[in-house]
């Protein structure tokens, strides 16, 4: 059987599973005005003892989601990391992949990222074409996500690998139009990211400009190092706050961050 025939046979013989539990939950929370907090775990940066500490702290702090992934993930610990989380708690695990190889069937869902802020066709659609049959075979809940990288004042792995310039931090209109275009193209989520270790996080003004013009749940991450910033981002319109780098340095921040996010008043 030739490659084209094999590919066609593969795709047409996979079960049609359209899971939507986590997306439905995210959408319902947005409609209710409830904010969520997610802890980002890079499999390259945690061992078993660190992971167990993060799981324990996250469960007690009422964290909503784990995001697992990274720009590189050079180790083979992705499956092991996801399985360890699933065996030790009931928190949903969402994959945050930096490449098509970062797929684990043990997770609950996959943020299927399209870098809509860049102009690199490989990260807009190219890698998705290659990974699509394997992603489908995984049985994961697939959430098409418009990924917008915003200038955080420091070079990031994402910008380097993508060979794409981030959205300037003071160009709210560009961010808003990019998010709006992504939503119109069918993206179910919008993820704005200043990158790991950003010197400056995304401004509340930019978050508000985007949140006021889209209906999709808005995820915000990168450079968020204080509970106050997490709270202000939610007030500006973020639906999910993602923190990774700050927690790697100080795991005790999990409770403070989670409390801040969940303390945002629900709009009547």
MOVENPE-V200511 format. One line per field, one symbol per residue. ss: DSSP state (H for helix, E for strand, L for the rest). phi: phi as a letter, one per 20 degrees, with the letter a starting at -180 (. if undefined). burial: 1 if it has 9 or more other C-alpha atoms within 8 Angstrom, else 0. Layout:
BEGIN
ss: ???
phi: ???
burial: ???
END
This chain:
BEGIN
ss: LLHHHHHHHHHHLLLLLLLLHHHHHHHHHHHHLLLEEEEEELHHHLLHHHHHHHHHHHHHLLLLEEEELLLLLLLLLHHHHHHHHHHHLLLEEEELLLLLLLLLLLLLEEEEEEELLLLLHHHHHHHHHHHHHHHHHHLLEEEEEEEEEELLLLLLHHHHHHLLLLELLLLHHHHHHHHHHHHHLLLLEEEEELLLLLLLLLLHHHHHHHHLLLLLEEEEELLLLLHHHHHHHHHHLLLEEEELHHHHHLLLHHHHHHHHHHLLLLLL
phi: .ffffffffgffdefeddfbfffgfffffffemeeccceedegfdcdfffffffffffffemfebddcqafdleedefgffffffffdadffddfceebffeccfefebcfeedffedceffeebgffffegffffffmffddgcfddedfdnbgcfffffflcfffgfddgffffffffffffeofecdcdcenfmgfcffffffffgfffdcdfgddcbnmedcgfffffffffpfecddccgffgfbgffgffffffffefgeff
burial: 0000010001000000000001000110110011111111111001000010011011101011111111101000011011101100001111111101011110111111111111010011111100101011010111111111111100010011010101101011001111110110001111111111110011010111111001011111111100101111110111111111111000101111111111010000
END
